[in-house]
Amino acid sequence: MYWLYNISILIYELLVRLASLFNAKAKLLIGGRRKIFDQIAIKTQNLEHPIWFHFASLGEFEQGRPVLEKIKSLNAEEKIIITFFSPSGYEIRKNYTLAEGIFYMPLDTTANAKKFIELVNPKIAIFTKYEFWPNYFTELALKQIPLYIISGIFRPNQVFFKWYGGFYRNLLKSVDYFFVQNEESAALLKSIGINNINISGDTRFDRVFENAQQPKQLPIIKQFCANAPVLIAGSTWPDDEKLLVDLATKYPNWKIIIAPHEIHESHISEIEKLFPQATKFSELNPMKPDHQVLIIDNIGMLSSLYQYGKIAYIGGGFGIGIHNTLEAAAFGLPVIFGPNYHKFQEAKDLINIRAAKSICNTGELVSAFEYFNKNENGKIASSYVAEKKGATDIIIEKISS
């Protein structure tokens, strides 16, 4: 199985190189890894045993960020190295000031893992949620460098728990400690003989709670809202945006702010076709707040937008899965999303406490919207977030000990 995995990594690299000829993300990935070890050598030459954080993408960065920042707050002299797998994480956070070096993760080959660990020589490695890289894990174990998984989440259908998953089960034994989100994850790990576990919860709760306490103020957004009730549609995809059209027509007294997941020009143009009277944030005139719909055509504002909303619609539920519901919930907004939410414990929790509804069509969207317009269930959502925070302190205490 190990040799098969290594072959698959090389095939993946070839496919990404081919895709880079016509795909912008693949092009960023290839360009970002060009001469990657030269970049790493320069940035790490004067660092002695930094802490290495690895994140798949932007969402995992925000999830692990409370732990990173707590470490820095306790000891400002600690050095941090960050790697990202995805361009959507690296390109947005490549200038994050609390890290001494931020890089694309070199491809998970035996040679790359050895070279990376030799150059960085971390004191510990912290991976977030479900990032499992056999060659890196093996090399960390060989060097006796502690490896922690934080905010881990496991499900019965994962390969670790299948009869044919022996290779990947052995991989988990390279991890020194698992900080998992729920009882189910702990039980699954115990079922395969892994007991170095703490049910610490999800560090995202710490992050979104903190953000909601001190959000970045956006005066131009406040002017646009002009005291009208506002629906914030976050991380939307085309299937989500099509549903929102009837809502805008049916409720002209409401403002709608759409922050799409993809902001490339063609997608923004498609949204403008759906909402002819909309304006883009880049063209917003604060002296003319008469538009009903605002399209956010930049990255990085969404987590601050929710402070201006009354109800949130979270995108992705008609694709591979919904995006971040907790950012909205932390601000006391009830949330609505599509049918593909079952991988997300917080979404199921929010539905159970009547602070969220899942919808499959326009009629259900209107029904959910009217329910939350009449029932002030947002406080239930914010209370849920406040009750669930605290994972960061549990993780820090254990790692320190």
C-alpha positions in Angstrom: 0.0 0.0 0.0 2.9 2.4 0.8 4.4 2.1 -2.7 0.9 2.6 -4.2 0.4 5.8 -2.1 3.7 7.2 -3.3 2.9 6.4 -7.0 -0.5 8.2 -6.5 1.3 11.3 -5.2 3.4 11.5 -8.3 0.4 11.0 -10.5 -1.3 13.8 -8.6 1.6 16.1 -9.3 1.5 15.3 -13.0 -2.2 16.0 -13.1 -1.8 19.3 -11.3 0.9 20.4 -13.7 -1.4 19.6 -16.6 -4.3 21.5 -15.0 -2.0 24.5 -14.4 -2.1 25.2 -18.1 -5.7 26.3 -17.9 -6.7 26.4 -14.2 -5.7 29.4 -12.0 -5.6 27.5 -8.7 -3.4 24.8 -10.1 -1.1 27.4 -11.6 -0.8 29.1 -8.2 0.0 25.7 -6.6 2.8 24.9 -9.1 4.2 28.4 -9.0 4.1 28.5 -5.2 6.1 25.3 -4.9 8.8 26.3 -7.4 12.1 26.4 -5.6 10.2 25.8 -2.3 13.2 24.4 -0.5 15.3 27.5 -1.3 12.5 29.6 0.2 12.3 27.4 3.3 16.1 27.4 3.8 16.3 31.2 3.7 13.4 31.7 6.2 14.5 29.0 8.6 18.3 29.3 8.7 18.3 31.3 12.0 15.3 29.6 13.6 15.9 27.0 16.4 13.2 24.4 16.8 10.1 26.4 15.7 6.6 25.1 16.1 5.2 23.8 12.8 1.5 24.4 12.0 0.1 22.8 8.9 -3.3 23.7 7.5 -5.1 22.4 4.5 -6.7 25.7 3.6 -8.1 29.0 4.9 -10.9 27.3 6.9 -8.4 25.1 8.8 -6.1 28.1 9.4 -9.0 29.9 11.1 -9.7 26.8 13.1 -6.2 26.4 14.3 -5.5 30.1 14.7 -6.7 30.3 18.3 -4.1 27.7 19.4 -1.3 29.4 17.4 -2.1 32.8 18.8 -2.5 31.5 22.4 1.0 30.0 22.1 2.4 33.3 21.0 0.6 35.2 23.7 2.1 33.0 26.4 5.6 33.2 24.9 6.3 35.8 22.3 9.7 34.3 21.7 8.2 31.1 20.2 8.9 30.8 16.5 6.2 29.7 14.2 6.3 28.0 10.7 3.1 27.6 8.7 2.5 25.4 5.7 -0.7 25.3 3.5 -1.8 22.7 1.0 -4.2 24.9 -0.8 -3.7 28.2 -2.6 -6.9 29.6 -1.0 -5.2 29.4 2.3 -1.7 30.4 1.3 -2.6 33.4 -0.9 -4.8 35.0 1.7 -2.6 34.4 4.8 0.9 34.5 3.3 1.6 37.8 5.1 0.3 36.7 8.5 2.5 38.5 10.9 2.8 36.0 13.8 4.7 33.4 11.7 8.4 33.6 10.8 7.8 31.6 7.6 4.7 30.7 5.6 5.0 28.2 2.7 3.2 25.8 0.5 3.6 22.3 1.8 6.1 20.4 -0.4 4.5 17.4 -2.0 4.3 14.4 0.4 7.2 12.3 -1.0 9.8 10.5 1.1 12.6 12.8 -0.1 10.5 16.0 0.4 9.5 15.0 3.9 13.0 14.3 5.0 14.3 17.5 3.5 11.6 19.6 5.0 12.0 18.2 8.5 15.8 18.6 8.3 15.5 22.2 7.3 12.8 23.3 9.7 13.7 20.9 12.6 10.5 21.7 14.5 10.1 21.1 18.2 6.5 19.9 17.6 4.1 19.7 14.7 0.4 20.6 14.9 -2.0 19.5 12.2 -5.6 20.6 12.1 -8.8 18.5 11.6 -8.1 15.8 9.1 -4.8 16.3 7.4 -2.9 13.0 7.2 0.3 12.8 5.2 2.1 9.4 5.5 5.6 10.5 4.6 5.6 13.5 6.8 4.1 11.6 9.7 6.7 8.8 9.3 9.6 11.2 9.2 8.3 13.1 12.3 8.0 9.8 14.2 11.6 8.7 13.1 12.9 12.1 14.4 10.9 11.7 17.6 9.2 15.1 17.0 5.8 15.2 18.8 2.8 15.4 16.4 -0.6 16.6 17.5 -3.9 16.6 15.7 -6.3 19.4 16.9 -10.0 19.7 16.3 -9.9 16.2 14.8 -13.1 14.7 13.4 -13.6 11.1 12.5 -16.5 9.2 10.8 -17.2 5.5 10.3 -16.9 5.7 6.5 -13.3 6.9 6.6 -10.6 4.5 5.4 -9.1 4.1 8.8 -12.1 2.1 9.9 -12.5 -0.2 6.8 -11.1 -3.8 6.6 -8.7 -2.6 3.9 -7.4 0.4 5.9 -4.5 -1.1 7.7 -1.9 1.2 6.1 -3.8 4.2 7.2 -4.6 2.8 10.7 -0.8 2.4 11.2 -0.3 6.0 10.0 -2.5 7.2 13.0 0.0 5.5 15.4 2.5 8.2 14.4 0.4 10.8 16.1 1.3 11.5 19.7 -2.0 12.9 20.7 -5.5 13.5 19.2 -7.7 16.4 20.3 -11.0 15.5 18.9 -14.3 17.3 18.5 -16.8 14.8 19.7 -17.5 11.4 21.4 -18.0 9.6 18.1 -14.5 10.5 17.0 -13.0 9.2 20.3 -15.0 6.0 20.1 -13.9 5.3 16.6 -10.2 5.8 17.4 -10.6 3.6 20.5 -12.2 0.9 18.3 -8.8 0.6 16.4 -6.7 0.6 19.5 -5.9 4.3 19.8 -6.4 5.8 23.3 -4.2 8.9 23.3 -7.3 11.1 22.9 -8.9 14.1 24.5 -12.4 15.2 23.6 -11.5 18.9 23.7 -14.1 20.2 21.2 -13.6 22.4 18.2 -11.3 25.4 18.3 -13.4 27.1 15.7 -15.8 28.1 18.5 -13.0 30.0 20.2 -12.1 31.7 17.0 -15.7 32.8 16.0 -16.6 33.8 19.6 -13.5 36.1 19.8 -14.3 37.6 16.4 -17.8 38.4 17.4 -16.6 40.2 20.5 -14.4 42.6 18.6 -15.5 42.6 14.9 -13.9 44.9 12.4 -16.1 47.8 11.8 -17.2 48.5 8.2 -18.9 51.9 8.0 -19.6 51.7 4.3 -21.5 48.4 4.9 -23.5 50.1 7.7 -24.4 52.9 5.4 -25.5 50.5 2.7 -27.8 48.7 5.2 -29.4 52.0 6.2 -31.4 50.5 9.1 -33.1 47.9 6.9 -33.2 44.2 7.9 -30.3 42.3 6.2 -29.8 38.8 5.0 -26.1 37.9 4.8 -25.5 35.2 2.2 -22.0 33.8 2.9 -19.7 31.6 0.7 -22.4 31.1 -1.9 -22.2 29.0 -5.1 -24.4 29.4 -8.2 -27.1 27.0 -6.9 -27.4 29.0 -3.8 -27.5 32.4 -5.6 -30.3 31.2 -7.9 -32.5 30.4 -4.9 -32.0 33.9 -3.4 -33.5 35.6 -6.4 -37.2 34.9 -5.4 -36.4 36.0 -1.9 -35.1 39.4 -3.0 -38.2 39.9 -5.1 -40.6 38.8 -2.4 -39.1 41.0 0.3 -38.0 44.3 -1.3 -37.7 45.9 2.1 -34.8 43.6 3.0 -31.2 44.2 2.0 -29.2 41.2 0.8 -25.4 41.0 1.0 -23.9 38.2 -1.1 -20.3 37.2 -0.4 -19.7 34.4 -2.9 -17.1 31.6 -2.4 -15.5 32.3 -5.7 -14.9 35.9 -6.7 -13.5 35.5 -10.2 -14.9 37.9 -12.8 -17.2 35.4 -14.6 -18.9 34.3 -11.3 -19.5 37.9 -10.3 -21.0 38.6 -13.7 -23.4 35.7 -13.3 -24.6 37.0 -10.0 -25.1 40.5 -11.5 -27.3 38.9 -14.2 -29.4 37.3 -11.5 -29.7 40.6 -9.6 -29.8 43.4 -12.2 -30.3 46.1 -9.6 -27.3 44.9 -7.5 -24.1 46.8 -7.0 -20.6 45.4 -6.4 -18.7 46.4 -3.2 -15.9 47.8 -5.4 -18.4 50.2 -7.1 -20.5 50.9 -4.0 -21.3 54.6 -3.6 -22.0 55.2 0.1 -24.0 58.3 -0.8 -26.5 56.2 -2.8 -27.5 53.3 -0.6 -30.6 52.6 -2.7 -29.5 49.2 -4.0 -31.2 46.2 -2.5 -28.4 43.7 -3.2 -24.7 44.1 -2.6 -22.2 41.7 -4.1 -18.9 41.4 -2.2 -16.2 41.1 -4.9 -13.2 40.7 -2.5 -11.9 38.2 0.0 -11.6 38.6 3.7 -14.7 40.6 4.7 -17.3 37.9 5.4 -16.5 37.2 9.1 -17.1 40.9 9.8 -20.2 41.2 7.6 -22.4 39.1 9.9 -22.6 41.9 12.6 -24.9 43.8 10.2 -27.3 40.9 9.5 -30.5 39.5 11.0 -30.5 36.2 9.2 -27.7 34.3 7.4 -27.7 32.0 4.4 -24.6 29.7 4.2 -23.6 28.4 0.8 -22.2 25.0 -0.2 -25.1 22.8 0.8 -25.9 21.9 -2.8 -22.3 20.9 -3.4 -19.7 19.0 -1.4 -20.8 20.5 1.9 -21.8 23.7 3.7 -19.3 26.4 4.6 -18.8 28.0 8.0 -22.1 28.4 9.9 -20.4 29.3 13.2 -19.2 32.7 12.1 -22.8 33.8 11.6 -24.1 32.0 14.7 -21.6 33.7 16.9 -23.1 37.1 16.0 -26.6 35.8 16.9 -27.9 35.1 13.4 -30.0 32.0 12.7 -28.7 30.2 9.7 -30.2 28.6 6.6 -28.3 26.2 4.3 -28.7 23.5 1.7 -29.2 19.7 2.2 -25.6 18.6 2.3 -24.8 19.4 6.0 -24.6 16.0 7.7 -20.8 16.0 8.0 -20.9 19.1 10.2 -21.8 18.5 13.8 -22.4 22.2 14.5 -25.0 22.3 11.7 -26.9 19.3 13.2 -26.7 20.9 16.6 -28.0 24.2 15.4 -30.9 22.5 13.7 -31.7 20.6 16.9 -31.9 23.8 18.9 -34.0 25.5 16.3 -31.3 28.0 15.3 -30.9 26.6 11.8 -32.9 25.1 9.0 -31.9 23.1 6.0 -33.7 23.7 2.7 -33.8 22.0 -0.7 -35.7 24.5 -2.9 -37.0 28.1 -3.1 -40.3 27.3 -1.3 -38.4 25.8 1.7 -36.1 28.8 1.7 -39.0 31.3 1.9 -40.6 29.2 4.6 -37.3 29.1 6.7 -36.8 32.8 6.1 -40.3 33.7 7.3 -39.9 31.5 10.3 -36.7 33.2 11.4 -38.1 36.6 10.6 -40.9 36.0 13.1 -38.9 34.1 15.7 -35.9 35.7 17.3 -33.8 32.5 17.5 -30.5 34.2 17.0 -29.8 34.4 20.7 -30.0 30.6 20.8 -27.3 30.4 18.2 -24.9 32.8 20.0 -25.5 31.0 23.3 -24.6 27.7 21.6 -21.3 29.1 20.4 -20.5 30.6 23.8 -21.2 27.3 25.6 -18.9 25.4 23.2 -15.8 27.5 23.4 -12.8 26.5 25.5 -11.0 23.9 23.3 -7.9 26.1 22.9 -7.1 26.2 26.6 -7.5 22.4 26.9 -5.1 21.8 24.0 -2.5 24.3 25.3 -2.6 22.8 28.8 -2.0 19.3 27.5 0.7 20.3 25.0 2.5 22.3 27.7 2.5 19.4 30.1 
